[in-house]
Amino acid sequence: MPMKSIWKFSNTALILMLLPLVFFMGCSSSGGDGDSDSDTYAGKLVSATLVKTYTAGDANTLIEKYYVPTGIDVTDLLNSSTDVNAYAIEYYTIDVDGQLIVVSGLVSIPSPANGVYPVVQYHHGTQFNNSDVPSNPDRSDEAAVNSALFAAHGYVTSLPDYIGQGKSEVNHPYLYSESEAQCGADMLKAVKELCSDLDVSVSGKLFITGLSEGGHATLALQEYLETSNSEQAFTLTGSAPIAGPYDLPTLWNFWKDESSHGGSPLAAHIILAYKNIYEFSSTLDDIFISPYNTTILEINDGTHNGEEMYAMLPKTVAELLQGEFIASVDSQVHPFYNEMVMNSPYNFAPITPTRLYHAQDDKTAPYAGSEIAYNKMISLGADDVELINLGPNIDHASSIFPGTLLAKIWFDTLK
């Protein structure tokens, strides 16, 4: 889901001179696709560049502005902030076609790094513009606030860009559980390699969280880490997804019933992603009403931000999509419906302590989706899962502040 008006604060006071220190590790990062060298593999670190430094004062400025208003006591945070070094990294992962590809992310590390740190991985919310991602920290306010909250308080903080955003110039597989999990797991391997190269000591404990699309990615990664036989970089210790669209058919119905909340850009984003991944036969003419059948690819090309997308597309799904397409999805005969079901990442019983944070008045990702996910996990035998209502009068985008703060307070008890 898009980060809209809440992301308006200026980074002017936070921006320091770009530090031109670059670590080149392994293969060249000149191309988007992985090469065929025998030492190239998913999770391999390609390069790391120190791109930003936050001072303790910068961190406190962010905490005072965005976490103090939650009403949760942050005195201890304000008294314990440290400086942070943030590295843009590139690493290999596997794309939707099973091929190696170079992707990117940001790793924020306490400075001086003289402790032993757990790792927290934060997954960002929907960004229609593929450059508004953590590896470009001056364009990603999620990178700033999570560096201030986590990295400035004793966590190595990992923020993947995802496939198709940042470094990789391919179609972003939006709300596609498999690539979210793979890309996130491979980022953790690259983080471990980076910490080794920088002589940063890590404890081995991993915590994962994320907002909106990032909440979806958090559960997808959790299931992968808990059920995969592949080698893992760290031990998953706690999971705290925030305001995620976990049950995608519920999200689909919400967009139609709550049309005034502007679901059409999100609907277009996921339909085009699944059409690219699954190659269902419906044409753009079959799906989109004129003129969007001819303009939607240009509108959804990864160069426009959320506000621009909302301005270029109609307010309602009914004004964007063909009635026959909507009816076929509603009747569960179109493959898009089954693809939504397949990518609803809660059909497992978590073995890791899990907290689902969601605001009851969320008008973008419905609270009901978290209820469905919670009830399913409990029915499958999960015994340490909680659904935590962030309270009334909290919108989708601003859920990041009480959500990540409560997650951090909880993570601190487990680290």
N, C-alpha and C positions, 0 to 999 in steps of 0.2 A: 504494500500500500504506500502511496506517495507521501513524502515528507513535504508538506506545503507551507502554510504561513508561519508555522512555528520556527522554521529555520530561517530567521531573519537577522540573527545577531551578527555583528561585525567581528571579524577576526583581526582587525587592524592592530589592536593592542597585543595580539598574540603572535603575530607573524614576525619571525626573526629572519635574519639573512639565511638564505639557502646554503647549506653546508655541502661543498662539492666532494664529499668523501664517498667513494663508491667501492663496494666490495664485489669483485667478479669471481664467481664460484662455478666451476664446472663448465657448462656449455655456453656458447654465445646466446645472447637474448635478441639477436637482430631479427629473427623471424617469428611469426605467430604460431607455427606448427613445430612440434618436436622433430628433431632429426633422428637418424637411425643409428647413432653411436651406441655401442654396447653399454656404455656407462650412463645412458639416459633412461630415466624411469620416473614413474609417477611419484611425486613427492620430492624430487630432486630440486635443490635450490640452484637457481641460475645466477641471480645477482641480488645485491642488496645495496641500497643507497640511503644514506642519512639525509632525509629531506626536511625534517622539522625538529625543532627543540621547543618544548613547553617548559617554562619555569614553574616553580612551586607557586609563585604568585599568579601566573596564568591559570593554573589549575584551580586555585582558590577563587579567582574571578568567575570562572564557569560554575563552580559549585555554589557560590553565593547567588548567582543570577538564576540558576535553573534547578538546583536541588533544595535550597533553603525554602522556596515557595511550596514545596510538597508538604511542609509541616512536620517532616521527619527530622529528628535532631541530627545535624551533621557537624556538630562541634568537633568531634574527634577527627573527622576528615579535614577540617580547616586547620587543625593543629598538627597534622601529620603529612601534609603534601610534600612530595619531592619533585625534582626536575624529571623530565622525561625526554628520551631520544626516540624519535620515530623514524623507522626505516621502511621505505617502499621496496618490496621484494618482488621478484619474478621466480616462478617455479613451474614445474611440469605437473599437469594432471591429464585426465582422460576425458575427451569430449563425448558428445552424444553418439558419435559414430565409432567409438572405441579407439580413437587415435590420440596419440600424445599431442598436447598443445601447451604453449606457454601462457600462463595466466599471472595475475598480480594480486597484491594485497599490501596491508600495512602491519608492521609489528612495532608496538610501542613498549619501551623498556625503561624501568626506573633508572635514574642516574643520580649518583654513581651506582652501578650495579654491583653492590658489595654484599648482597644477601643471597638467600636461596628462595626462589620464587615459584609459586604455582602459576599455571597458565590459564587465562580466560580467553575464550574465543567468542567474539561478538559478531553476529551476522546482521548486515544492514537491511533496512527496509527498501521497498521498491524505489528504484531510481530509473525514470524513463530515459534520462540522459546518461549515456554509458560512461561519461567522464566524471560524473558526480559521485565518486566512489572513494573509499578510504585511502587508496594509494595516491590520490590527489588530495591531501588533507586540507588544503585551503579551499577545496570545493565540497568537502564532506564534513558537515557539522557533527555527524555521528562519530566521526573519527576524533574530533576535538573533545566532545563530552565524555566519551568512553576512555580516552587517554587520561583525562582529568580524574575520572572516577576510579578506574582500575589501575592503570600504569603508574599514576602518581601515588598509589597507595599499595604497592607491593605485589602487583601482578604483571608478569609478561603478558601483553595484550595483543591478541591476533585478530585481524579484521580482514577477512577475504573479500575480494571484489566480486567474485563469481565468474564463471565462464561467460564470455560475451560482453564483459564490462571491464573497464580499465585497459590492461594490456591487450587482451585478446579481442580481435575484431571479427567475431562471428555472431550469429544470432544468439541472443541471451535466452537460455532455456528456462523461462519464467515459471516458477512453482513446479519445477520438474524435480521430484525427490531424488532420483538417482544421481543427477549431476550435482545437486546441492550437497549431497552426502560425500560424493567422491572428491569434489573440489575442496570441501572443508577438511576432510581427513588428510588429503595431500598437503594442504596448507600447514597442518600441524607437524607433518614430517619436515617440511621446509623450515618451520620455526625452530624445531629441535636442532636442525643443522646450523641455523644462524646463531643460536645461542651457544652452541659448541664453538663456532668460529670466533665469536666475540668473548669467549670465556665467561659467559653469563650462566650461573648455576640455577638449574630448575629442579623443583622438588619431585616432579613426575606426576603431580596431581593436575587434572584438567577440569575446568568448569566451562559450560557453554551457555550462551544466551543470545538473544536477538529479538528485534522488533518486527512485527508484520511479516513480510516475506522472510525476514530473518528469523521470526518465530517458527515459521514453516520449515526453514532450513535447519533450525536447531533440532527439531524433532526428527527430521530426516537423518541428520548426522548421528543423533543419539541411537536410533534404531540400527544404523550401519555399524557403529562402534560396538554396540552390545551383541550383535548377531553375526558379524563378519568374522571370518577366520584369518583375515589379512593382518599383517603386522601393524601395530599401533604405536604411535609416538609417545603417548601419555596414558595415564589411567583415568578414565572418566569418573568424576567424583560427585558432580552435581549438575543438573540441567534446569534452566529457567527460561523457557520461551515466553515471549510477551506479545499479546494481542495478535496472534498468528491466525491466518485463514486455514485452519486445519481440515475442516470438512468442506471440501470445495463445492459439492452440490448445494450445501446450505448457503455458501457464499453466492453462488449463481442465483438462487432464489432471492437472496437479500438484495442483490443488485436490481432485480426487476421490481421487487416490492418497495424498495427504498430508492426509487429512481432520482429523487431530488438530491441525493447525496453524490451523484456523479460517478456511477459505476462504469460508464461506457469506456473510458480509457483503459481501465483494468480488464474489462471483458475483452476488448480488442487485443490487449497485451497477451493474455493467456491463450486466447483462441489462435492467434498467429504463432505463438510458441509451440503449441501442441500440433498445429497443422504442419509446421516444419519438422518436428520430431517424429510424429507418428504417420505423417503423409496421408491423412484421410482425404478422400476423393473430392469433397465439396470444394468448389471454386470460390474465389473471392466474390464473384457475382452471386453465388448461392448463399453466401453468408452475410454480406454487407449491402445495405441500401445505398443507392446512388445519392451523392457522388462518392461515398466512402469506399465503394468497391474499387474505384480507380485511384483514390488518394491515400488509402489507409497505410500502405507500405511506406510512403513518403512521410506521413505523419508519425508513424511508429518506427522510425529508422534509427533511434538511439541518439539523436542529436537535440531533441527537444526535452525540456524539463517538464515536471508535472503540471505546473500552471499553464504552460503553453499547450500541453496535450488537452487539458480540460477546456481551454479556449477554442481549440480547433475541432473538437468533437462535440456531438450533441449531449444534452443533459441526461437523456434517458437511453436505456438499452433498446427500447422499442423504436427509437428514432435512428438507431445505428444498425441494428441487425434485422435481417429478413424474418418476417413472421413465421415462415415455414421452417427456417432453421431453429428459431426459438421453440417452436412446437415440437420439433423432432428431438431436441435436447430434453425438453420437459417430459416427453413420453418415454425417454430413456432408450430410444432406438438409434440416435446418432452416436457414432463412436466417441465423440467429444465427451459425452456424459460418462462413459466407462473410463475414459482417460482421467477425468476429474476424480473418480472413485479411486483409481489406482494410485493417484498422487495425493491422497489424503493420508498423511503420515502418522497415524495413531493406532494402526492395527497390530500392536505388539504390547507386551506386558513389560514395562520398564523395570530393569533391575537396579538402575541408578536412582537415587532420590531425585524427584522431579517436582517442580513447582510451576504451574501454569498461571501466569499473571494476566489479567484481562479486566478492562473497565466495563462496567455493565451498560454504559451509555455509548459505547463505541458505535459510530455511525458508518464505519468503513469495513471493518472485519467484525462480524456479529459475535457477541458474547456466547450465543448459542453454540457456535462452533467449538469453543473451548469446553462447554458442557458435554457435547457429544464425544469429544476426544477423551475427556476425563472419565466419563461413564464407560466407554469402551475399554480403556486401559484397566480400570478396576474390574470389569467383568472378565477380563483375560487373566486376572490374578495378580496385578500390580499391588504392592502393599505399602509403597511410600511415594504416593502421588497426591498432590493437593492442588485444588483449583482456588485461587486467591483473587477475590474481587478487589480491584484497585479503587473502587468507590464510584459515586455519582459525579457527574459534571466534569469528567475527564475525557477528552476526545482521543481519537486514535493516535495522532502524532505525538501528543503530549504524554501519552502512556509511557514513553521511554524514560521519563524522569523518575516517577515513583517505582516503575518496574525494575529498572537497572539498579536503583538504589536499594530496594528491598532484596534483589538478587545478590548484590554485593554484601549486604549485611548477613544474609544467609550463607553465602559462600565462605565468609570469614569464620563461621562456626565449624566448617568442614575442612578447612585447609591445614 
